[in-house]
């Protein structure tokens, strides 16, 4: 590390530069939640414009997004992103395009936030492919449906119960189907698509089958089935078996199981950490040690001027003999691996207990996100049109290919990243192959979900007949105006309501409200977010 400006925390939003030995950097912004502010909107636009829908119907190069394949994990990331910071998406303008030619008439009029529209679109598409086009869904696609089912109670104002029930029953019936007839670049190893069978294979640097992918989906199906009064234990047992296999039989010291999974790496540790966080007393033995070892290895591979987590380093704690910065000896384009690493790091930090390790792992996570924006040997953002599409970007990537995803006019696409020849610092090296892919952006979105959740808290306390509520969340996207959010309230009888919280002052971290205590209430619980990202505070009424 050359310099650390972490402690420089100006009170107001502004632009700054660094000067060193007569050289001056680009101007850069410092403000509250800048990473979220400049990253969330272009990614949402990307997901809207890259979908495979009526306006792109003839391409048919993926399941739900153009060139998406089965391993692009759309709902695995969109659902957590909404669960982490729902008010942000609820208050955004509705901007889904091409509604007049969408394949699904139910979606031709937008009545829901963009991110919910996209989630519904994916679910309809996967169901349609199976029911009307004789497609036997890949296990990774079936897993996506579990995320929708898990989220349903929190979006039921946008989803009919009939639709939910249809998808739930369909998912349960397909969960044990061992067959698949639509996939791309699948692993040559034969394996079952029955998700109650342990998924004990993983793929290569194409990223087609990351280890541990079936843990969280089975745990979500476990919760869905319990919630709906259906048989449920089989899903937990399947999740347990998958986690146990990952802990005991997958060597995460081997970089081919981590960075070697390319842009799909983010799936492995988010799944394993989810089990530990959600069910700490029921998780398989050895899970904490496995997670902590992963953290130690990743930290040891990040001791360089870029704070870049390398593929392998002779000085890492695994006694590796390989010195490799990117990609494990291949020349694959890997912007999604860098953009997605923060998801793994923040997920792991949620279950670590060592403060120094947490601090360093978060530094490395942020460094990978910074790499996307230009902290790399080329000094370039990974997107070819970053300066016109992404707030605050100073440079663009070298080129953009239209590619199989037809992404030349899609905003926010990650097009390329520095290859091995450019490290540690060879700014004139060739930039190598460049082509955008939805798999890169979904990895980035997953990082944004966990990054968002890392800075959310809620407090509430009684003053007379009023509860003072204070929420801290990444909702400050405009430093010139007062913005708003919503907090959920549940009383001791289970009655729900929502209250609006407003920014404490212009350009603030906090959002506040006064809530008058209902006369019959004995206790009130105030919460924000859903699932593992939910933060809450209970107040016993005096």
C-alpha positions as CSV (number, residue, x, y, z in Angstrom):
1,X,0.0,0.0,0.0
2,X,1.5,3.3,-1.1
3,X,-1.0,5.7,0.7
4,X,-4.1,5.3,2.8
5,X,-6.7,8.1,2.8
6,X,-9.3,6.2,4.7
7,X,-9.3,8.7,7.5
8,X,-9.9,11.6,5.2
9,X,-13.6,12.1,5.6
10,X,-14.8,15.6,4.4
11,X,-18.2,16.6,5.7
12,X,-19.4,17.7,2.3
13,X,-19.5,16.2,-1.2
14,X,-16.8,17.5,-3.4
15,X,-14.1,16.8,-6.0
16,X,-10.5,16.4,-5.1
17,X,-7.2,15.4,-6.7
18,X,-3.8,14.0,-5.5
19,X,-0.6,15.7,-6.4
20,X,2.8,13.8,-6.1
21,X,6.1,15.0,-7.4
22,X,4.5,17.5,-9.7
23,X,2.1,14.9,-11.1
24,X,-1.6,15.4,-10.6
25,X,-4.3,12.8,-10.6
26,X,-7.7,13.0,-12.3
27,X,-10.3,14.9,-10.2
28,X,-12.3,12.4,-8.2
29,X,-15.5,12.6,-6.1
30,X,-15.6,12.0,-2.4
31,X,-19.1,11.7,-1.0
32,X,-21.5,9.5,0.9
33,X,-22.3,6.2,-0.8
34,X,-20.5,7.2,-4.0
35,X,-19.8,3.6,-5.0
36,X,-23.5,2.7,-4.8
37,X,-24.6,6.0,-6.5
38,X,-22.4,5.6,-9.6
39,X,-22.7,1.8,-9.9
40,X,-26.4,0.8,-9.3
41,X,-28.1,2.9,-12.0
42,X,-25.9,1.7,-15.0
43,X,-26.2,-1.9,-13.9
44,X,-29.9,-1.6,-13.7
45,X,-30.0,-0.1,-17.2
46,X,-27.7,-2.9,-18.4
47,X,-30.0,-5.6,-17.1
48,X,-33.0,-3.9,-18.8
49,X,-31.4,-3.5,-22.2
50,X,-29.6,-6.8,-22.4
51,X,-32.6,-9.0,-21.7
52,X,-33.7,-11.5,-24.4
53,X,-37.2,-10.2,-25.1
54,X,-39.5,-9.2,-27.9
55,X,-37.1,-6.5,-29.2
56,X,-34.3,-9.1,-29.3
57,X,-36.4,-12.2,-29.9
58,X,-34.5,-13.5,-32.9
59,X,-31.2,-13.8,-31.1
60,X,-32.1,-16.5,-28.6
61,X,-28.7,-16.9,-27.2
62,X,-29.5,-17.5,-23.6
63,X,-32.1,-18.4,-21.1
64,X,-33.4,-14.9,-20.2
65,X,-30.6,-12.5,-21.2
66,X,-28.7,-12.4,-24.4
67,X,-25.7,-14.7,-24.3
68,X,-26.6,-15.5,-20.7
69,X,-26.2,-19.2,-20.7
70,X,-27.2,-21.1,-17.5
71,X,-24.4,-19.7,-15.3
72,X,-25.1,-16.0,-15.2
73,X,-27.0,-16.0,-12.0
74,X,-29.5,-13.2,-12.6
75,X,-31.9,-13.8,-9.8
76,X,-29.1,-14.9,-7.4
77,X,-28.0,-11.3,-7.5
78,X,-31.0,-9.2,-8.2
79,X,-32.9,-10.6,-5.3
80,X,-30.2,-9.9,-2.7
81,X,-29.7,-6.5,-4.2
82,X,-33.3,-5.6,-3.5
83,X,-33.3,-7.3,-0.1
84,X,-30.3,-5.3,1.0
85,X,-31.7,-1.9,0.2
86,X,-35.3,-2.0,-0.9
87,X,-36.2,1.7,-0.5
88,X,-33.6,2.6,-3.1
89,X,-35.3,0.6,-5.8
90,X,-38.9,1.4,-4.6
91,X,-38.3,5.2,-5.1
92,X,-36.5,5.0,-8.5
93,X,-38.5,6.1,-11.6
94,X,-40.0,3.2,-13.6
95,X,-37.8,3.0,-16.7
96,X,-38.0,-0.5,-18.3
97,X,-37.9,0.0,-22.1
98,X,-39.5,-1.9,-24.9
99,X,-42.7,-2.7,-22.9
100,X,-44.7,-2.6,-26.1
101,X,-42.9,-5.6,-27.5
102,X,-42.3,-7.6,-24.4
103,X,-43.0,-11.3,-24.8
104,X,-45.2,-11.3,-21.8
105,X,-48.4,-9.3,-21.9
106,X,-48.6,-9.3,-18.1
107,X,-45.5,-7.1,-18.1
108,X,-46.5,-4.7,-20.9
109,X,-47.6,-2.1,-18.3
110,X,-45.1,-1.5,-15.6
111,X,-46.6,-1.5,-12.2
112,X,-43.5,-2.3,-10.2
113,X,-39.9,-1.1,-9.6
114,X,-37.5,-1.9,-12.4
115,X,-35.7,-4.5,-10.4
116,X,-38.9,-6.3,-9.5
117,X,-40.0,-6.2,-13.2
118,X,-36.7,-7.8,-14.1
119,X,-37.2,-10.5,-11.5
120,X,-40.7,-11.3,-12.7
121,X,-39.5,-11.3,-16.3
122,X,-36.9,-13.9,-15.5
123,X,-39.3,-16.1,-13.7
124,X,-41.9,-15.9,-16.5
125,X,-39.2,-16.7,-19.0
126,X,-37.9,-19.8,-17.3
127,X,-41.4,-21.1,-16.6
128,X,-42.4,-20.4,-20.2
129,X,-39.4,-22.3,-21.6
130,X,-40.2,-25.3,-19.6
131,X,-44.0,-25.4,-20.0
132,X,-44.4,-24.2,-23.6
133,X,-41.1,-25.0,-25.3
134,X,-40.2,-28.4,-23.8
135,X,-37.0,-27.2,-22.1
136,X,-35.8,-29.2,-19.2
137,X,-34.1,-26.5,-17.1
138,X,-30.6,-26.6,-16.0
139,X,-30.1,-27.0,-12.2
140,X,-28.6,-23.5,-12.0
141,X,-31.7,-22.0,-13.6
142,X,-34.0,-23.9,-11.2
143,X,-31.9,-22.5,-8.3
144,X,-32.8,-19.0,-9.5
145,X,-36.5,-19.7,-9.0
146,X,-35.8,-20.4,-5.3
147,X,-34.7,-16.8,-4.9
148,X,-38.0,-15.5,-6.2
149,X,-40.0,-17.8,-4.0
150,X,-38.0,-16.7,-1.0
151,X,-38.6,-13.0,-1.7
152,X,-42.3,-13.3,-2.5
153,X,-43.8,-12.2,0.9
154,X,-41.9,-8.9,0.5
155,X,-43.1,-8.2,-3.0
156,X,-46.6,-9.6,-2.9
157,X,-48.0,-6.2,-3.7
158,X,-46.5,-6.7,-7.2
159,X,-47.1,-10.5,-7.6
160,X,-50.4,-12.3,-7.5
161,X,-50.8,-15.2,-5.2
162,X,-51.9,-17.4,-8.2
163,X,-48.6,-16.6,-10.0
164,X,-46.6,-17.3,-6.9
165,X,-48.4,-20.6,-6.3
166,X,-47.9,-21.7,-9.9
167,X,-44.2,-21.0,-9.8
168,X,-43.8,-22.6,-6.4
169,X,-45.5,-25.8,-7.4
170,X,-43.6,-25.9,-10.7
171,X,-40.2,-25.4,-8.9
172,X,-40.9,-28.1,-6.4
173,X,-41.9,-30.5,-9.2
174,X,-38.8,-29.7,-11.2
175,X,-36.3,-29.6,-8.3
176,X,-35.8,-33.4,-8.5
177,X,-35.7,-33.6,-12.3
178,X,-32.3,-35.1,-13.1
179,X,-32.4,-34.1,-16.8
180,X,-31.4,-30.9,-18.7
181,X,-31.6,-30.2,-22.5
182,X,-30.4,-26.6,-22.6
183,X,-26.9,-25.6,-21.6
184,X,-23.8,-24.0,-22.9
185,X,-20.1,-24.9,-22.1
186,X,-21.3,-27.4,-19.6
187,X,-18.8,-29.5,-17.6
188,X,-17.9,-32.7,-19.4
189,X,-18.5,-34.6,-16.2
190,X,-21.9,-36.2,-16.0
191,X,-24.0,-35.0,-13.1
192,X,-27.6,-35.0,-12.0
193,X,-29.8,-31.9,-12.2
194,X,-31.8,-33.3,-9.3
195,X,-31.1,-30.6,-6.7
196,X,-31.7,-33.0,-3.8
197,X,-28.7,-34.9,-4.9
198,X,-25.4,-33.4,-3.7
199,X,-23.8,-31.3,-6.5
200,X,-20.3,-32.7,-6.3
201,X,-18.8,-31.4,-9.5
202,X,-17.4,-28.0,-10.5
203,X,-16.3,-26.5,-13.7
204,X,-13.2,-24.8,-15.1
205,X,-12.1,-21.2,-16.0
206,X,-15.2,-20.8,-18.2
207,X,-17.1,-20.5,-14.9
208,X,-19.8,-22.8,-15.9
209,X,-20.3,-24.6,-12.5
210,X,-18.9,-23.0,-9.4
211,X,-18.6,-25.3,-6.3
212,X,-21.2,-24.8,-3.6
213,X,-23.9,-23.3,-5.9
214,X,-26.8,-25.4,-4.5
215,X,-26.4,-24.5,-0.8
216,X,-28.4,-21.2,-0.6
217,X,-31.1,-22.3,-3.1
218,X,-31.8,-25.4,-1.0
219,X,-31.9,-23.4,2.2
220,X,-34.3,-20.9,0.6
221,X,-36.5,-23.8,-0.6
222,X,-36.4,-25.1,3.0
223,X,-37.8,-21.8,4.3
224,X,-40.4,-21.5,1.5
225,X,-41.7,-25.0,2.2
226,X,-41.8,-24.4,5.9
227,X,-43.6,-21.1,5.4
228,X,-46.2,-22.7,3.1
229,X,-46.8,-25.8,5.2
230,X,-45.1,-28.2,2.8
231,X,-42.5,-31.0,3.4
232,X,-39.2,-29.2,3.9
233,X,-36.5,-31.2,5.6
234,X,-35.2,-32.7,2.4
235,X,-34.1,-29.2,1.2
236,X,-32.1,-28.6,4.4
237,X,-30.5,-32.0,4.2
238,X,-29.5,-31.3,0.6
239,X,-28.0,-27.9,1.5
240,X,-26.1,-29.6,4.4
241,X,-24.7,-32.3,2.1
242,X,-23.5,-29.7,-0.4
243,X,-21.9,-27.6,2.3
244,X,-20.3,-30.6,3.8
245,X,-18.8,-31.6,0.5
246,X,-17.5,-28.1,-0.1
247,X,-15.9,-28.1,3.4
248,X,-14.3,-31.5,3.2
249,X,-13.6,-32.2,-0.4
250,X,-12.9,-28.9,-2.2
251,X,-9.4,-27.5,-1.7
252,X,-10.0,-23.7,-1.6
253,X,-6.2,-23.2,-1.3
254,X,-6.1,-24.3,-5.0
255,X,-6.7,-21.1,-7.0
256,X,-8.6,-23.1,-9.7
257,X,-11.5,-23.4,-7.2
258,X,-11.5,-19.7,-6.4
259,X,-10.2,-17.1,-8.9
260,X,-9.9,-20.0,-11.4
261,X,-13.7,-20.1,-11.5
262,X,-13.5,-16.7,-13.2
263,X,-16.6,-14.5,-13.0
264,X,-18.6,-17.2,-11.2
265,X,-16.3,-17.3,-8.2
266,X,-18.7,-15.0,-6.2
267,X,-21.2,-17.9,-5.9
268,X,-19.0,-20.2,-3.8
269,X,-18.3,-18.2,-0.7
270,X,-21.6,-16.3,-0.6
271,X,-23.3,-19.7,-0.5
272,X,-21.0,-21.1,2.2
273,X,-21.1,-17.9,4.3
274,X,-24.9,-17.8,4.0
275,X,-25.3,-21.2,5.7
276,X,-23.0,-20.1,8.5
277,X,-24.8,-16.8,9.0
278,X,-28.4,-18.1,8.7
279,X,-28.0,-21.3,10.6
280,X,-24.8,-20.9,12.8
281,X,-25.9,-23.8,15.2
282,X,-27.0,-26.2,12.4
283,X,-24.2,-25.7,9.9
284,X,-21.7,-28.6,9.3
285,X,-18.7,-28.8,11.5
286,X,-15.6,-27.2,10.0
287,X,-17.5,-24.4,8.3
288,X,-15.9,-21.6,10.4
289,X,-12.4,-22.9,9.9
290,X,-13.0,-23.3,6.1
291,X,-14.2,-19.7,5.8
292,X,-11.4,-18.3,7.9
293,X,-8.8,-20.2,5.9
294,X,-10.2,-18.8,2.7
295,X,-10.0,-15.3,4.2
296,X,-6.4,-15.8,5.2
297,X,-5.4,-17.1,1.8
298,X,-7.1,-14.2,0.0
299,X,-5.4,-11.7,2.2
300,X,-2.1,-13.3,1.7
301,X,-2.5,-13.1,-2.1
302,X,-3.3,-9.4,-2.0
303,X,-0.1,-7.9,-0.7
304,X,0.9,-5.8,-3.7
305,X,0.7,-2.2,-4.8
306,X,-2.8,-2.7,-6.3
307,X,-4.2,-4.6,-3.3
308,X,-5.2,-7.0,-6.1
309,X,-6.1,-10.5,-5.0
310,X,-3.8,-12.5,-7.3
311,X,-4.5,-15.9,-8.7
312,X,-1.4,-17.2,-6.9
313,X,1.7,-15.7,-5.2
314,X,4.9,-17.4,-4.1
315,X,4.6,-15.5,-0.8
316,X,1.1,-16.6,0.0
317,X,0.4,-18.9,2.9
318,X,-0.2,-21.9,0.6
319,X,3.5,-22.2,-0.3
320,X,2.6,-21.8,-4.0
321,X,5.3,-21.9,-6.6
322,X,3.3,-20.0,-9.1
323,X,3.4,-16.2,-9.5
324,X,0.3,-15.4,-11.5
325,X,-1.8,-12.2,-11.3
326,X,-4.9,-13.0,-13.5
327,X,-6.8,-15.9,-14.8
328,X,-4.7,-18.9,-13.9
329,X,-2.5,-19.0,-17.0
330,X,-5.3,-18.4,-19.4
331,X,-6.1,-15.3,-21.5
332,X,-9.8,-15.2,-20.7
333,X,-11.3,-11.8,-20.2
334,X,-12.0,-11.5,-16.5
335,X,-13.7,-8.2,-15.5
336,X,-16.5,-10.1,-13.8
337,X,-14.0,-11.8,-11.4
338,X,-12.7,-8.5,-10.2
339,X,-16.1,-6.9,-10.1
340,X,-17.5,-9.9,-8.2
341,X,-14.9,-10.5,-5.6
342,X,-16.4,-8.0,-3.1
343,X,-19.5,-10.2,-2.8
344,X,-17.4,-13.1,-1.5
345,X,-15.3,-10.8,0.8
346,X,-18.2,-9.0,2.4
347,X,-20.2,-12.2,2.8
348,X,-17.3,-13.8,4.6
349,X,-16.7,-10.7,6.7
350,X,-20.3,-11.1,8.0
351,X,-19.3,-14.3,9.8
352,X,-15.7,-13.6,10.7
353,X,-14.8,-12.5,14.3
354,X,-11.3,-11.2,13.8
355,X,-11.5,-7.4,13.4
356,X,-8.1,-7.1,11.7
357,X,-9.0,-9.7,9.2
358,X,-12.3,-8.1,8.5
359,X,-10.7,-4.7,8.0
360,X,-8.1,-6.0,5.6
361,X,-10.6,-8.2,3.6
362,X,-12.8,-5.2,3.2
363,X,-9.9,-3.1,2.0
364,X,-9.2,-5.8,-0.6
365,X,-12.8,-5.9,-1.6
366,X,-12.9,-2.2,-2.2
367,X,-9.7,-2.4,-4.1
368,X,-11.2,-4.8,-6.6
369,X,-14.2,-2.5,-7.1
370,X,-11.7,0.4,-7.6
371,X,-9.9,-1.8,-10.2
372,X,-13.1,-1.7,-12.3
373,X,-13.0,2.1,-12.2
374,X,-9.4,2.5,-13.2
375,X,-7.1,1.5,-10.4
376,X,-5.1,-0.8,-12.7
377,X,-2.0,-0.6,-14.9
378,X,-4.0,1.0,-17.8
379,X,-5.7,3.5,-15.6
380,X,-8.9,2.7,-17.4
381,X,-12.5,1.9,-16.5
382,X,-13.6,-1.6,-17.7
383,X,-16.5,-0.1,-19.7
384,X,-15.9,1.3,-23.2
385,X,-18.4,4.0,-22.8
386,X,-17.8,4.7,-19.1
387,X,-17.3,8.4,-19.4
388,X,-20.8,8.9,-21.0
389,X,-22.7,6.2,-19.0
390,X,-21.1,6.1,-15.5
391,X,-21.0,9.1,-13.3
392,X,-17.4,10.1,-12.3
393,X,-15.6,7.9,-14.8
394,X,-12.5,9.5,-16.3
395,X,-11.5,7.0,-18.9
396,X,-12.9,4.3,-21.1
397,X,-11.9,0.7,-22.0
398,X,-10.0,0.4,-25.3
399,X,-12.8,-1.2,-27.4
400,X,-16.3,-2.8,-27.3
401,X,-17.3,-5.8,-29.3
402,X,-21.0,-6.2,-30.2
403,X,-20.4,-9.9,-29.4
404,X,-22.9,-12.7,-28.9
405,X,-24.8,-10.6,-26.4
406,X,-25.3,-7.7,-28.9
407,X,-24.1,-5.3,-26.2
408,X,-22.6,-2.5,-28.3
409,X,-25.4,-0.1,-27.4
410,X,-26.2,-1.5,-23.9
411,X,-25.2,1.0,-21.2
412,X,-23.0,-0.2,-18.3
413,X,-21.4,-3.2,-20.0
414,X,-18.1,-4.3,-18.6
415,X,-16.0,-4.9,-21.7
416,X,-12.5,-5.8,-20.6
417,X,-9.8,-5.9,-17.9
418,X,-6.0,-6.0,-17.8
419,X,-4.4,-9.3,-18.6
420,X,-1.4,-11.0,-17.1
421,X,1.1,-9.1,-19.4
422,X,0.1,-5.7,-17.9
423,X,1.0,-6.6,-14.3
424,X,2.6,-5.5,-12.1
425,X,2.8,-2.3,-14.2
426,X,3.1,-2.4,-17.9
427,X,0.7,0.3,-19.1
428,X,1.7,-0.1,-22.8
429,X,1.0,-3.9,-22.8
430,X,-1.7,-5.1,-25.1
431,X,-5.2,-5.1,-23.5
432,X,-6.1,-8.5,-24.9
433,X,-9.5,-9.9,-25.8
434,X,-12.5,-7.7,-24.9
435,X,-16.2,-8.6,-25.0
436,X,-19.0,-7.7,-22.6
437,X,-21.1,-10.4,-21.0
438,X,-24.1,-10.4,-18.7
439,X,-22.1,-12.7,-16.4
440,X,-19.7,-9.9,-15.7
441,X,-22.4,-7.4,-14.7
442,X,-24.3,-9.9,-12.5
443,X,-21.0,-10.5,-10.6
444,X,-20.7,-6.8,-10.1
445,X,-24.3,-6.5,-9.0
446,X,-23.7,-9.2,-6.3
447,X,-20.8,-7.2,-5.0
448,X,-23.0,-4.1,-4.9
449,X,-25.6,-6.0,-2.9
450,X,-23.2,-7.1,-0.2
451,X,-21.4,-3.7,-0.2
452,X,-24.7,-2.0,0.3
453,X,-25.7,-4.2,3.2
454,X,-22.4,-3.6,5.0
455,X,-23.3,0.0,6.0
456,X,-26.9,-0.4,7.1
457,X,-28.1,-0.1,10.7
458,X,-31.3,1.0,12.6
459,X,-32.1,2.4,16.0
460,X,-35.3,3.3,17.8
461,X,-36.2,4.5,21.2
462,X,-39.2,5.8,23.0
463,X,-39.7,9.5,24.1
464,X,-43.1,9.9,25.7
465,X,-45.7,8.7,23.2
466,X,-43.3,8.8,20.2
467,X,-40.7,6.3,19.0
468,X,-37.7,8.0,17.5
469,X,-36.5,6.0,14.5
470,X,-33.1,6.4,12.8
471,X,-32.0,4.4,9.8
472,X,-28.6,4.5,8.2
473,X,-28.6,3.1,4.7
474,X,-27.2,3.9,1.2
475,X,-30.1,6.1,0.2
476,X,-28.2,9.4,-0.2
477,X,-27.9,9.6,-4.0
478,X,-28.3,13.3,-4.3
479,X,-26.2,15.6,-2.2
480,X,-28.5,18.6,-3.0
481,X,-31.8,17.4,-1.7
482,X,-33.6,15.6,1.1
483,X,-34.3,12.0,0.2
484,X,-36.6,9.4,1.6
485,X,-36.9,5.7,2.5
486,X,-39.3,3.3,4.3
487,X,-39.0,1.3,7.5
488,X,-41.2,-1.7,8.3
489,X,-43.0,-1.7,11.7
490,X,-44.5,-4.8,13.4
491,X,-46.4,-4.7,16.7
492,X,-46.6,-7.5,19.3
493,X,-49.8,-8.8,17.6
494,X,-48.0,-9.2,14.2
495,X,-49.7,-6.2,12.6
496,X,-47.5,-4.6,9.8
497,X,-47.2,-1.1,8.6
498,X,-44.6,1.0,6.8
499,X,-43.4,4.5,7.8
500,X,-41.5,7.0,5.8
501,X,-38.1,8.2,7.0
502,X,-36.6,11.4,5.6
503,X,-32.9,12.4,5.4
504,X,-31.8,14.0,8.7
505,X,-30.3,16.8,6.7
506,X,-29.2,17.5,3.2
507,X,-26.4,15.1,2.2
508,X,-26.6,12.9,5.3
509,X,-26.0,9.3,6.2
510,X,-29.2,9.0,8.4
511,X,-32.9,9.0,7.8
512,X,-35.3,9.7,10.6
513,X,-39.0,9.6,11.6
514,X,-41.2,10.0,14.7
515,X,-43.7,7.3,15.1
516,X,-46.7,7.7,17.4
517,X,-47.2,4.7,19.6
518,X,-50.6,3.0,18.9
519,X,-52.6,2.8,22.1
520,X,-52.8,-1.0,22.2
521,X,-49.2,-1.7,21.4
522,X,-47.0,-3.5,23.9
523,X,-43.9,-3.7,21.7
524,X,-42.9,-2.5,18.3
525,X,-40.1,-3.8,16.0
526,X,-38.6,-1.5,13.4
527,X,-36.7,-3.1,10.5
528,X,-35.1,-2.5,7.2
529,X,-34.1,-5.0,4.5
530,X,-35.0,-8.7,4.2
531,X,-33.4,-12.1,4.7
532,X,-29.9,-12.1,6.1
533,X,-29.7,-8.4,5.3
534,X,-32.5,-7.4,7.7
535,X,-31.6,-5.1,10.5
536,X,-34.1,-4.5,13.3
537,X,-34.7,-2.9,16.7
538,X,-37.4,-3.9,19.1
539,X,-38.8,-1.3,21.5
540,X,-40.8,-2.5,24.5
541,X,-43.5,0.2,25.2
542,X,-43.3,1.9,28.6
